[in-house]
Amino acid sequence: MNRGYEFHGHTADITIECWGQSLEEAFEEAAVATFNVILEPSTVDVQEWVDVEVDGIDLPELLVEWIGKLIALIDIRRQFYSDFRVKYVRATERGYQLKAEIGGESIDLEKHETHTEVKAMTYADMNVRQMDDRVELTFTLDL
């Protein structure tokens, strides 16, 4: 399998392993997995696209910033998201930068089938592994 994700659960948190053939694909899978914890993404129609840009001093911090921004946008914009398109992850003078567009719609609790609230992403068990043909990310969400 070229890309995907797996859940490893706990009562207060959940550890996610995701992968792709590139950093962009792996970061997209991290977003998909996170929103699968929060809700049933198939209940979210893409009505609006939002540009997202985050920076980190290294790839683990970039991942924390990416997922943290997505979680924050739920409250800031009162929207759920189901489509994640990472345009690039690139090295900069200060570390790394990610630019993406995410698609979603306004929260409608009668329409959207929610699972659980994600409070934050933690550095616990975090790992970013880059190989020749695959990138693997492991991270934990605080529920």
C-alpha positions in Angstrom: 0.0 0.0 0.0 1.5 3.3 -1.0 -0.4 5.5 1.5 -2.7 5.2 4.4 -3.0 5.3 8.2 -3.6 3.1 11.3 -5.0 3.9 14.7 -3.6 2.6 18.0 -6.1 3.6 20.7 -6.0 4.4 24.4 -8.7 5.9 26.7 -7.2 9.4 26.9 -5.3 9.6 23.6 -4.8 7.8 20.3 -1.6 7.1 18.5 -1.7 7.3 14.7 0.7 5.9 12.2 0.4 7.2 8.7 2.4 7.0 5.5 2.8 8.2 1.9 5.3 8.2 -0.9 6.2 11.8 -0.1 6.1 14.3 2.8 3.0 15.9 1.2 1.1 12.6 1.0 2.1 11.6 4.6 1.0 15.0 5.9 -2.3 14.7 4.0 -2.9 11.3 5.6 -2.2 12.7 9.0 -5.0 15.3 8.5 -7.3 12.6 7.1 -6.6 10.3 10.1 -7.1 13.2 12.6 -10.5 14.1 11.1 -11.5 10.4 11.1 -11.0 10.5 14.9 -13.2 13.7 15.2 -16.1 12.7 12.8 -17.3 10.7 9.9 -15.6 12.7 7.0 -18.1 11.3 4.4 -20.8 13.5 6.1 -18.8 16.7 5.2 -19.3 18.2 1.8 -16.7 20.6 0.4 -18.4 24.0 0.2 -15.4 26.2 0.8 -11.6 26.0 0.4 -9.3 27.5 3.0 -5.6 28.2 2.5 -3.3 27.0 5.3 0.4 27.7 5.8 2.5 26.6 8.8 6.1 26.6 9.7 8.3 24.5 12.0 12.0 24.4 12.9 12.0 20.7 12.0 9.6 18.1 10.6 8.1 17.0 14.0 7.3 20.6 14.9 5.9 21.2 11.4 3.6 18.2 11.9 2.5 19.6 15.3 1.8 23.0 13.8 -0.1 21.4 10.9 -2.4 19.3 13.0 -2.8 22.0 15.6 -3.8 24.5 13.0 -6.4 22.1 11.6 -7.9 21.5 15.1 -7.9 25.2 15.8 -9.7 26.0 12.5 -12.7 23.9 13.7 -13.4 26.5 16.4 -12.0 29.6 14.6 -14.1 29.1 11.4 -16.8 26.8 12.8 -16.1 24.3 10.1 -15.3 20.6 9.6 -13.0 19.5 6.8 -12.8 16.4 4.7 -10.4 17.2 1.8 -6.7 18.0 2.4 -4.4 19.0 -0.4 -0.8 19.7 0.7 0.8 21.7 -2.1 4.3 21.5 -0.7 6.5 20.7 2.3 9.8 22.4 1.8 13.0 23.3 3.6 13.5 27.0 4.4 16.2 29.1 6.1 14.4 28.7 9.4 13.3 25.0 9.1 10.3 23.8 7.1 7.2 25.2 5.6 3.9 23.5 4.6 1.3 25.1 2.3 -2.1 23.4 1.7 -5.7 24.0 0.9 -8.4 22.3 2.9 -12.0 21.8 1.9 -15.0 21.7 4.2 -18.2 23.3 5.3 -19.9 24.9 8.3 -20.5 22.7 11.3 -24.0 21.2 11.3 -24.4 18.8 14.2 -27.6 17.4 12.7 -25.7 16.5 9.5 -22.2 15.7 10.7 -21.7 12.4 12.5 -19.2 13.3 15.3 -17.0 10.8 17.2 -14.9 12.6 19.8 -13.2 15.9 20.4 -9.5 16.2 19.8 -7.9 18.6 22.3 -4.4 18.7 20.8 -1.5 16.8 19.3 1.4 15.9 21.6 5.0 15.1 21.0 4.5 11.7 22.8 5.7 8.8 20.6 6.2 11.2 17.7 8.4 10.0 14.9 9.1 11.1 11.3 10.9 8.6 9.1 11.9 9.4 5.6 13.0 6.5 3.4 13.7 6.3 -0.3 10.2 5.4 -1.4 8.1 6.1 1.7 7.5 8.6 4.5 6.1 7.4 7.8 4.7 9.6 10.6 3.7 8.6 14.1 2.0 10.9 16.5 -0.5 11.0 19.4 -3.7 13.0 19.7 -4.9 14.0 23.2 -8.7 13.3 23.4 
